[in-house]
């Protein structure tokens, strides 16, 4: 196992941005402390060819203009909140509006646009980077002071571990996740439609034309949303459903680490399995990528990467029948996700 730290960039206020390279097993993961971002993940194919499977940018400048949220840690609340408002104990709070009439990924300056405190360390059979930030009361409109800690790392058994923790001194919505875009054939390798996906999910969150939940959970049975048996991502897409950007429920007991997704890419022989304690997983097929310049001359167009963002359901603060995502004194936020890789 090996950890390398170097300077990745300099912010306008003179503060350094650090890039950490972690090597364990067959995996090499690069992380930067601006946005607690995954910048690359490299692993071999069945032919021994090493590819970076994360969409992203060649240098730090790209991450300063990262509108698609590539690789970042999003918060205070991942996904959308309707009209950017919610009520707690009869008091209404108004958040930044940054996605049509709604709030997306925390607002105008969410956790993805902040320089986190960072520290690399070894623990057991793994190597990690711990990221920490303090979000003050009123940050982007959210109540309460929040201390967030996110740890990302690799193990010798080809696992990428993600642990999300937060404490708040007032009741407040918290929903953290990582927003990496994957292409198991390698970033810049074209469309992801032939990737075979299995989701351990019997229902998904119904959304309206603004991608806001209606409050209903819809069974996936006999629909294009049924991934309970592995199938190509593009199999059931048509003129009506041109891509996925939906939160799926994760079967089993929330709070317990359990399987939620498996993806296989035939040409490389790579398989990625995802396990989580979270109640949901947002499956997004890069529908809004429009000719974005990426790494080493790559151009990211629609459907050239996919996201599997483990999380609480979108707009949970306004949906009484969803699993609550309000945390505060006496109830801390703690979630874990594991990405396990195999080459065959």
BELTAWO-V384636 format. One line per field, one symbol per residue. ss: DSSP state (H for helix, E for strand, C for the rest). phi: phi as a letter, one per 30 degrees, with the letter a starting at -180 (. if undefined). burial: + if it has 9 or more other ideal C-beta (glycine too) atoms within 8 Angstrom, else -. Layout:
# BELTAWO-V384636
ss: ???
phi: ???
burial: ???
This chain:
# BELTAWO-V384636
ss: CEEEEEEEEECCCCCEEEEEEEEECCEEEEEECECCEEEEEEEECCCCCEEECECCCCCHHHHHCCCCCCCCEECCECCEEHHHEEEECCEEEECCCCECCEEECCCCCCHHHCECEEEEEEECCEEEEEEEEEECCCHHHCCCCEEEEEEEEEECCCEEEEEEEEEECCCEECECEECCCECCCCCCCCCCCCCEEEECCCEEEEECCCCCEEEEEEECCCCCCCCCCCEECCCCCCCCCCCCEEEEECCCCCCCCEEEEEEEECCCCEEEEEEECCCEEEEECCCCCCCEECHHHCEECCCCCEEEEEECCCCHHHCCCCCCCEEECCECEEEEEEEEEEEC
phi: .abbbbdcabdddiddccccccbahccbccbbddihcdcabcadcdciddbdccdlbdbdedddccddididccadbdicbdhibabbhicccccecbbicbcbhjjdbdddcbdddbacacahcbbbbccbbccdejehjddidbccbbbbaccdcicccbbcbabbcbdadbacaccdccbddjdicjdcddeccbcdbcabddbcdcicedjcccddehbdcdcdceaeedecdaddcclcabccdcdjcejcdadbabbbbdddidbbcbbacddbbdcbcidcdbiddcdhidccceicabcbcdadddhedcbdcceebcbleibdcabbbbcccbcb
burial: +-+----++-+-----++++++++--++++++++++++++++++++----+++++++--+-++--+-+++++++++++++++-+++-+----+-+++----++-+++--+++-+-+-+-+-----++++++++-+---+++++++++++++++++--+++++++++-+-+++++++++++++++++++---++++++++++-+++++--+-++----+-+----++++--++++--+-----++++++++---+---+-++++++--+++++++++++-++++++++-+--+-++--++++++++++++++++++++-+--+--++++----+-+++++++-+-
